[in-house]
Amino acid sequence: MLQQVEEQPSEGGSGCRCAVCTATRPFILHFLPFRARNLHLCTACVLDSYPGSFCPICFDVFLHSPPPPHLHLRCSKCISISHLSCVSDDASSSPSYLCPPCSNPNFTFFHVTPNPANNAIEINLHLAKQLVAAATIASESIHNVAVMARINADIRVQEALSAKAEAAQVLDRLKNLLDNQDH
């Protein structure tokens, strides 16, 4: 789920802030589960927080599983996974591959700078791919939470039905005991 951030801060001042980096007025906030809470994160923080969920070069998202081992490289410093086809030949032949965030200490995802002429943010193809990857990760995360909530709700319904049946049996036994005492 995406939230377009308005130019003015919302009431209370905290509605336009990423919960991780506390960037004020980020371009877009994604709503997703993060550290056992549902929070709004900027695109860069979503991508930083889910490094094994996408290729950091082409931004293809691995929804349910990464590409087969013979088609990807794992970063030797983090859990990031890159397509073998996205990595340069020099890097793929190296015994210790480093993904773009690990190989560059100044690296940041979704680095946007407003156009000085009109203060507008221009999204190029590279930034658009990052935005779509973060939105896909957020959407899949919320979907997974919803699925788990449904499963937990079904379990609670079954537990309640079982407890109701047990209570009915106890009440029947109690009624029989009371009926037997009266006779």
SULNOR-V417147 format. One record per residue. N is the residue number from 1. RES is the residue in one small letter. SS is DSSP state (helix for helix, strand for strand, loop for the rest). NEAR is the number of other C-alpha atoms within 12 Angstrom. Layout:
{{N/RES/SS/NEAR} {N/RES/SS/NEAR}}
This chain:
{{1/m/loop/27} {2/l/strand/26} {3/q/strand/24} {4/q/strand/23} {5/v/loop/24} {6/e/loop/18} {7/e/loop/16} {8/q/loop/16} {9/p/loop/16} {10/s/loop/15} {11/e/loop/9} {12/g/loop/9} {13/g/loop/15} {14/s/loop/19} {15/g/loop/27} {16/c/loop/30} {17/r/strand/32} {18/c/loop/30} {19/a/loop/30} {20/v/loop/24} {21/c/loop/21} {22/t/loop/20} {23/a/loop/22} {24/t/strand/25} {25/r/loop/26} {26/p/loop/36} {27/f/loop/31} {28/i/strand/36} {29/l/strand/35} {30/h/strand/40} {31/f/strand/33} {32/l/strand/36} {33/p/strand/26} {34/f/strand/24} {35/r/loop/14} {36/a/loop/9} {37/r/strand/14} {38/n/strand/19} {39/l/strand/29} {40/h/strand/39} {41/l/strand/44} {42/c/strand/42} {43/t/helix/44} {44/a/helix/37} {45/c/helix/37} {46/v/helix/41} {47/l/helix/38} {48/d/helix/32} {49/s/helix/27} {50/y/loop/35} {51/p/helix/34} {52/g/helix/32} {53/s/helix/32} {54/f/strand/38} {55/c/loop/39} {56/p/loop/44} {57/i/loop/30} {58/c/loop/26} {59/f/loop/35} {60/d/loop/31} {61/v/strand/34} {62/f/loop/27} {63/l/loop/23} {64/h/loop/13} {65/s/loop/15} {66/p/loop/25} {67/p/loop/23} {68/p/loop/14} {69/p/helix/13} {70/h/helix/14} {71/l/helix/17} {72/h/strand/27} {73/l/strand/37} {74/r/strand/35} {75/c/loop/29} {76/s/loop/21} {77/k/loop/18} {78/c/loop/23} {79/i/loop/24} {80/s/loop/33} {81/i/strand/41} {82/s/strand/40} {83/h/strand/34} {84/l/loop/28} {85/s/loop/18} {86/c/loop/22} {87/v/loop/26} {88/s/loop/18} {89/d/helix/13} {90/d/helix/13} {91/a/helix/23} {92/s/helix/24} {93/s/helix/13} {94/s/loop/15} {95/p/loop/12} {96/s/loop/17} {97/y/loop/29} {98/l/loop/29} {99/c/loop/35} {100/p/helix/31} {101/p/helix/28} {102/c/helix/24} {103/s/helix/19} {104/n/loop/11} {105/p/loop/10} {106/n/loop/10} {107/f/loop/15} {108/t/loop/23} {109/f/loop/31} {110/f/loop/33} {111/h/loop/24} {112/v/loop/24} {113/t/loop/17} {114/p/loop/14} {115/n/loop/11} {116/p/loop/9} {117/a/loop/9} {118/n/loop/9} {119/n/loop/11} {120/a/loop/13} {121/i/loop/19} {122/e/loop/19} {123/i/loop/20} {124/n/loop/14} {125/l/helix/13} {126/h/helix/20} {127/l/helix/27} {128/a/helix/23} {129/k/helix/25} {130/q/helix/35} {131/l/helix/36} {132/v/helix/30} {133/a/helix/36} {134/a/helix/44} {135/a/helix/35} {136/t/helix/30} {137/i/helix/39} {138/a/helix/37} {139/s/helix/23} {140/e/helix/26} {141/s/helix/30} {142/i/helix/25} {143/h/helix/19} {144/n/helix/18} {145/v/helix/21} {146/a/helix/17} {147/v/helix/14} {148/m/helix/14} {149/a/helix/14} {150/r/helix/14} {151/i/helix/14} {152/n/helix/14} {153/a/helix/15} {154/d/helix/14} {155/i/helix/14} {156/r/helix/14} {157/v/helix/14} {158/q/helix/14} {159/e/helix/14} {160/a/helix/14} {161/l/helix/14} {162/s/helix/14} {163/a/helix/14} {164/k/helix/14} {165/a/helix/14} {166/e/helix/14} {167/a/helix/14} {168/a/helix/14} {169/q/helix/14} {170/v/helix/14} {171/l/helix/15} {172/d/helix/14} {173/r/helix/14} {174/l/helix/14} {175/k/helix/14} {176/n/helix/14} {177/l/helix/13} {178/l/helix/12} {179/d/helix/12} {180/n/helix/10} {181/q/helix/9} {182/d/helix/8} {183/h/loop/7}}
